[in-house]
Amino acid sequence: MGSKNRRYSKSISKRLGHGRLISRRGFLKTSVIGAGGLSLASQLSGCGSEDLSTSAQTTAAGNNTQAREIDALAVDNILVEFKHSVASGDPLSDRVIIWTRVNPSQATERAILVSWEMALDPGFSQVVRSGNTKTAAQRDYTVKLDVDGLKPYTTYYYRFKSGDAVSPTGRTKTAPISNETDRIRAAVVACSNYVAGYFNAYGLLARRADLDLVFHLGDYIYETGDAIIRAHRPAREIVSLADYRERYAQYREDPFLQEAHRQHPWVVTWDDHETTNNSYNDGAENHQPDTEGDWQVRKGQAVRAYFEWMPIRENSSSEFDAPEKGLKPEGNGKVFRTIRYGDVATFLVLDTRLAGRVMQNGTAIVSEEQTILGKEQREWLLSEMKNNQAEWTVVAQQMTFGPVKAVPLPDDSGAQYVNSDAWDGYRFDRNAIFDCIEENNLKNFTVLSGDIHATIAMDLPRDAGLLGGYNPLTGAGSLGVELCCNAVANPGLPIWTAARTVNPHLKHANEIDNGYMLIDITRDSLQAEWYYNLIRTIDLTQERPDPVSLRTVSGTNNLLPSSRTESKVNPPQLAPT
């Protein structure tokens, strides 16, 4: 670690106050603004034992062939560190993913034995699950386990050991199964560009002990070789498996990011920069085959690194060892999935980049072929929406969903949309969702989005430009609401505030500040609040709330101003240093 990074870590430790701190290119080209539970049970022979004195034998979470190969390796007893701390994610009512990475003191072709334990208390006097696993270079020394047999809506503490090395203690929480809670509180983040600034937002949300989970809606890493406030490693655009692994390792060395992962379970999905800018299933704007190789290979290697480094549940048959073919996320390794939080909310997590999206093609075409989801994901989503039994249907995804026009005319009268990379360029899929809502009389539909480096919030009419189709004063004609988080660290484009003048369903916009969004969900309402912070300096004392808070009341499908919510009383203890 260089002297600059040592100063950074030391400074962060002082500022955080608790716990051990272990340009979207091409956007302007396509934007205008006018005047006027899948389970790993088949891989994990058991994530614990009913006899709590027995350590369960488990394998590293990966594809079956890889797991068997690692399990067959002899163990090397070399010294290791846990430089990248711990993480958890994809909470279900009876299980949760836990993650770490070991850093061997020297290169080895053998496996490294890692033990783990999970307890009801941070002192580990009440251990409820424990086990052993192996990892190796084939998995980039990452460890990922699906720990089952847990109680719903319960906070747990976990850690890993290898030899004499002990990881930092992590804190996680399972989802409710029915009426264990009547209130869900979560942070929503996106667009964390290492070179654009410091991740103060992560450090700030790590302090919030009453959060149930964190959603990351994509652009967790960036693929460029830029150096602005900080420098990317390697200092060039990443294209190979080794490149993507190194980039994830760099991001996960950030102490604020480590602390946010350590304190809360995450639900993640990718956007484009986890592969490269403006990607789609069969290519990307920022991919040149002549110099950067085959797209399917690059995509497969990027996705493999993502699954190695992220606390996300994998398909039982995921195959990550076919670089000559790449990995197609519409098959193994898909990230669209359902996360249920009792009878309060069902979260439907989408992949609007790689599963089925075709190349960006402007905003004039509306056809099934011009899809952002693909047929399989679209049919799954519509089915989950129709069959949801919870009070709220919350779609967690990447792109701006609602219509945002530069010229506010009907489609057949010269309308122009702001961003063809968003759902405005893929209106067949959006229309199918609106049809599903209307035909089934669905209420309480909410979309969470990221990508644009700006706070925006809007009602969701089919077309705000149609006369009589939407009333901005009453919200009549809106089929749901959309809430977009600002970037963790990345400058925005000054277009969304201007767009409000010709889009009356746009209720709020801020493209200046960076930070995170807080959502608070009860059976009666869903509310969004935004919190801003500095990114050019390391400072956790400057957090400030957006003066605007918005909520939608159950059954209304539109946004109204609201006062900020109160924190939950007596939240579970944060993981100690």
Summary of the structure (lengths in Angstrom):
residues: 577
radius of gyration: 22.7
end to end distance: 21.0
largest distance: 72.2
contacts: 2110
relative contact order: 0.13
helix: 20%
strand: 26%
